[in-house]
């Protein structure tokens, strides 16, 4: 079995929100492709120490603050890499290609215009995903529903999953809720089947969420690449199915016990972390999540948290 190479990767965010990328030398592994800067974590070296050293050597900058973004294990056949990716939020110095490599600042929305190694693709997805995901809950009529959604958007929620019991409500609410999301530059997911999703009159800026049953009903990705696709997972086999059909990100649950299912014991943070480390997909922790759990989730490899009652 090939040796696993632990790599520290920095997503360097400028004051204007643009992100720095660098081009790999032609003669190196995956040469000629663009990448997020970083390098191998040496023995007895912490992730932060490795990232600080690598970014100083490559770009002549000093990093001061980072936050975890995603961990990705990728098998290239000839080698396995574990990319330990952190967002660099504070640094000093003017970045330059210290080793002669071309560098460029890129608007996050234009990252997909550049050719990256396959292992970097989930990083681009993670960059575009927020740390908090709202799942809609119970409501009393359209006005109450829209008020709850807008209140959450005003608090900073930028990803909303529309989950309702009756299909006809989806068709009734979809335009109003999508208009609200667009107003706040948020994204909307609809929890439904691919066949129902295909019946929506307008799917612009709307994504699809699959429950675990719908996930296994799909033999391939059920929507186009430009449509956000997520899925609910509870174990390794469901995660593998999500990877197989090309899901963009997953929810992993239940992490903790919930009020709605107090008899169901959560998987806990240790198992959550193990499952996350074995997938290349961004993962939201779901089940009993509160705002206070966000930092804990990030420390265990999550993209962030998904919740109903906390923001509904």
N, C-alpha and C positions, 0 to 999 in steps of 0.2 A: 504494500500500500504506500502511495506517495506520502512524503512528509508534509505536514501542515505548516505553512509559513504564516506567522502572525504579522499582520501589516497594520501600522497606524496610518490613518487617512484623515486629512483635514479638508473640510468644506469651509473655505475662507470667505466670509461675507464682508463686503465693503460697506462703507457708510451709506452708499446709495442703494444697497440691497443686491448689487451685482455680485457674482461669484467668480473666483479665480480658478482657472484651469490651466494645465500645462500639457505640452506635447511630449510623448515618450520618444527617446532616441530610436532611430530606425533599427539599430542592432540589438536592442534589448527585447525581452519577452513582451509580446503584444506591441512591438515597436511601431511608431507612426500614428498611433491612436492618441486621443486626448485622455486626460485623467485628472482626478483630484489628487493634489500632491500628498506625499507621505513616503513611508518606507518601513523596512523591517524593524520589528521590536527586538532589541538585543536581549541576551540573557541577563536576568536580574535588573531589567529596566522597566519602569512603569509605562503605561500607555502615554501619559502626559509628557514624561521625560523623553520618550521616543519621538513623539510628535513635535515637541519643542526643538529637539536636536535636528530632526529631518527638515523641518520647515526653515530653520536657520541656515542649514547647509544648502538647501535647494533654492531658497527665495530671499535669504538675508533679512528675515523678519524675526521678531521676538513675540511669541504668543503669550497672552496674559490670562485669557479666560476661554474655556471651551464648554460645550455641553454635548452629551451623547446623542447621536442621531440614529445609527443602525449598525448591526453586525451582520456580515454576509459571509457565508462559507460557500466557496465556489470551486468545483472540480474542473480543471482545464484538461484533465487526462494525464498530462505530464507533471502536473503539480496541483496541490490543493492550497488555496489561500483563504485565510480568515481575515477579512477586512474589518477592522475595528474603527468605525467612522465617527468622528466628532466634528461638530460645527464649531468653527473658531469665531468667537464673537468679539474678542478684543485682541488687538496686536499693535505693535509699533514698528516703524520702519516702512520703507517703500518697496514693495515686492519687485524682484527682478529675477530673470533667469540666471541664477548664479552658476549654473553648470552648462550654460549655453542653450538651454531649452527655451523654445517659444512659450510665452505665457499670454493670456488674454483674460480680461474681465467680461463676463457674459451675463446678460439678463437671464434670470432663472427660466423664463418662458422660452428662451432660445437654446437651452442646453441640448435639446433633442436634435438640433441641427448639426451637432458635432458628433463624430464617430468615436465612441468609447469602447473599452473592453466589455465583454458581456457581463462580467462581475460588477461593473459600475452602474448598470441600468437600474437596479433597485435603489441605488443612492439617489438618482435623479427623481425617482418616484417619491422617495422619502422627503426630499427637499420641498416638494410641492404639497405635502400633506401637513396639516396642522397637528398640534399635540392633543387637541380636545375634539371629540366627536359626539354629537348629540343624537340620541335615538328618541324619536317622538313617542310620547306616552298617551295616557287617557286624556280626554277633553270633552267639553260640552258645547258642541256646535262649531261652526266654521269660525266665528269671531273669536271664540276662546282659543281655538287651535292656532290661528294666525297671531294672536296676541302673545301666546306662549313662545312661538317660534321667534317672533321679532324681539322679545325680551332677551332670549338667549343670544341672538345675533348682536344685540346692543352690548352684551357682556363680553363679546369677542369670539363667540363660537363661529367657526368658518367651514365646518363640515357637518351636514345634517342628513340623517337617514330617516326617510318617511316610512314609518311602519304602522300600518293600520290593518284591522281584521277583515274588512270588506273591500273587494276589488273596486267596486263602484266609487268608493271614497277616494281612491287614488286618482281616478279620472276627474273627480269633482274638485280635488284640492291641488292637483299638480301644477296648474298654471299660476295660481296665487302664491303658492309656497316658493316656486321657482323664481317668480318675480321678486319676492322678498329676498331670497338668497342672492340674486344678481345685484340687488340694491346695496347689499353689504359685502359684495365680492366674496361670497361664500359659495360652496359647492353642495349640490343636492344628490343624494342617492335614493333610489326607490327600492324597497324590499318587496320583491315580487318575482314571478317566474319570467324567464326570457320571452315566452310567448305573449304574456301580458305587456311586458316592456315594449315589445315590438309594435303594439297597438297604440302607443302614445303618439299623439299627433305631432308633437314637437319634442325631440330628445336633446336639443341643444343645451349643453352645460349640465345635463342630467346623467347620472351614472346608475348602475344596476348593482343591487346587493342580493346575494344568493344565500338562503339558509342551507344547512348541511344536507338536507334531502335533495334540494335543487342542485346543489354542487355535484352530487354523485349522478344526477340525471344528465349531466353535461359530459360529452366525450371530447369536446374541444371548447375553446373560448367562444361564448355565445354572442358576443358583441364585438364591434370594431375596436381596433387598438386605441383609437382616440376617445373612447368612452370608458370612463372610470369603472372598474369592476372590483367588487369586494365579496368576501364570503365569510360565513361563520364557521369556525372550527373548534373542536373540543379535544382532539387527540392527534397523534402523529399521522395516522392514515388519512384523516381529513386534510391535514396540512399538505401531505403529498399529493392528494387529488387537486387541491387548489393550485399547487405549483404546476401540475401536469397540464391543466387547461389554461394556464396563463393569467391567473388572477393577479391584480395589481397589489392588493394588500388584504390582510385578514384580521378578524377579531378572534381572540383566543379566550375561551371562557368555560366555566366560571372560575375566576381567580380566587375570589373570596365568596363567602356565603351571602345570599341576597335576601331581602325582605319577602320577595315574591316566591322564593324557593328556599326557605330556611332549613329544610330537611336535607338539601343537597350540599354536600361538603365541597368547598372549592379546591382547586388543584394546588393552590399555594404558590408563592413567589419562586421557590426553588425549582419546582417542575416547570413552571412557566418559563423561567430563564433557560432551562435545558432545551425545551421545545423551540424557543426563539432562536437559540444559537445554532440549531440544526436546519433552519430555513433561511432562504435568501429573500423572503418577503418582509416588508414592513408589517409590524404586528401591533394591534391595539389591545390593551388589557381590558376585559369586560367582566362584570360580575362584582357587585358590591363596591364599585369605584366611587371615590369621593375626590374632591379637588386636592386634598392632602396626599392622595396616593399617586399623584402625577410624578413627583420627583422619584418616588420609589419605583414606579414603573420604568422610568427612563434608566435608572440604575440597573434594572434587570433586562435591559435590551429592547424595551418597547418603543414604538413610535410615540405612544401616548396612551390616553385612556378614553374609553367609550362609556357613556352612562345615559341613563334616562332621568331618574329622579333628581340627580344633582343639579341639573340645569333646566329641567322642564317646569 
